[in-house]
Amino acid sequence: MILSTSDVRRVADSSSQGLIAINSTGHYFVDGLQQGFIAIGQNDAIAWPGLKSLLGRFCPQETEAYVADLRKHGINVSRIMMEYAQHPYTYLENPVGFFSPIVVQFWDDFFPIAERFGLYLLLTPFDTFWQEKNWNRYPYHKRMGGPCRTKRSWLTERNCIEIQKHRWEFVIQRWGNSPAIFAWDIMNEIDNCWGCTPREIDHYLTEMANFVRELELKYWGRSHLLTASTLKATPEGELSEVIYNHPCLDFVNTHLYPGPGVGKPMDAIACTLEIIASVRYALDHIRTPRPYFDSESGPITQWISDIELDKRYHHNMSWAHLATGAAGSGMRWPYSDPHCIHPELRKNLLGLSKFAENVDWANFDSRPLTIQTDADSIISTGCGDAHIAMAWLLKDTRQKGQVALDNLPITILNEWNEGLYLIEFWDTYAGTCIAAAVENASIGQLAFILPRFDQTVEDVALLIRPI
């Protein structure tokens, strides 16, 4: 039975606030009011166009306007490193133990801006990418007066670890009480530069996670969520166990550069398949439920010059990420000139955030869906529980003789109970419900036919709830 979209029920739009925690099912987040929360966001940096005007207080109003624009587009989390190690003037310490006045002032000014606009921050204390690239001049290097004799020292030598703790104490004592902190990323791409074994990574994470928690409890009487990111999109073997199931970490965080579809895109489809496979891999390897999302991805090998391709590429990756069961949109690294998330991409996240407002993330206990169609040219993914489900259907525009998303039979296998279900069909770019229907489910199976959409529609999101 097809309904008018005016008949569709809504979950109240909430303004998330307070300390972020894990929901009761372990798959998603909640805020301090126990309202559901997912991480819709991007990567940013203190030296990039959106924030650099705050350095030296050159033009704070520009940064405020930028943050306001992020929030207007549904972006609720920015992942930022507390230094930007490409250039010495944006080191947090230089030399070790001397905290740069201009960078400290940046953070003194930025935390209140983030708090005022309701932007959460996923923070990592070291920019290990540029740190490794500029290793011979980085302040922690032995020749610069630092503690590290080799790159491997970074995670293994006692003196180096203790000096890293000094940075943590400075950061937590000065800014750790900010309500804008979403979580701490203990180390960016901890598997990447240091040549350490999974066991050494495990020991480092255990020590540093416990240290950070104890510091936060000491100074503020509570602690934020902890994670650690990996360069490896799908960690294997011993590293897999460390990353996906470490007992001292609260959620899982990998960087999704799984293959050429993402890293060197020729279209907006191959990246989608790689994201779906990578998210499913992560969820399959998490033994004790905890949220997972990708905190860095994008066209790392070949930047995209065609903004229309980039828009569809980012859109498809974001929806594939969320619909497959990740606890957010995934976080784009710009790989653009100028180096920022372009307005067209922010609009993608606005559409996704409008859809997300209608999902009860606080109680969602998602599992993978099995979605059946008669069309090989339709890519599908989804997740659900007995009470709610989401699915996303995308035309594979690479194939000849594509089937339209129009009058197409769909069967979804899930933990359905027998009875009536409301199916909402969403325009993913606009973030609006464009059609709705009520269908009867048998136990474990819901079959229906897609409504008639415009022939130009390339994808549609479904939100399904019992009546």
Secondary structure, DSSP 8 states (H G I E B T S, - for coil): -EE-GGG----------S--EE-TTSSSEE-TTS-EE-EEEEEE-TTSTTTGGGGGGS-HHHHHHHHHHHHHTT--EEEEESS-TTSGGG-SBSSTT-B-HHHHHHHHHHHHHHHHHT-EEEEES--HHHHHHTGGGSTTBGGGT-SBSSTTHHHH-HHHHHHHHHHHHHHHHHHTT-TTEEEEESSTTTTTSS---HHHHHHHHHHHHHHHHHHHHHHHSS--EEE-EES-SS--HHHHHHHHH-TT-SSEEEEE--SHHHHS-SSSSHHHHHHHHHHHHHHHH-SS---EEEEEES-SSS----HHHHHHHHHHHHHHHHHHT-SEEEEE---SSSSS--HHHHHHHHHHHHHHTTS-TTT---EE-EEEES-TTEEEEEEE-SS-EEEEEEE-TTSTT---SSS-EEEEESS--SEEEEEEEEETTTTEEEEEEEEEEBTTEEEEE-----TT--EEEEEEEE-
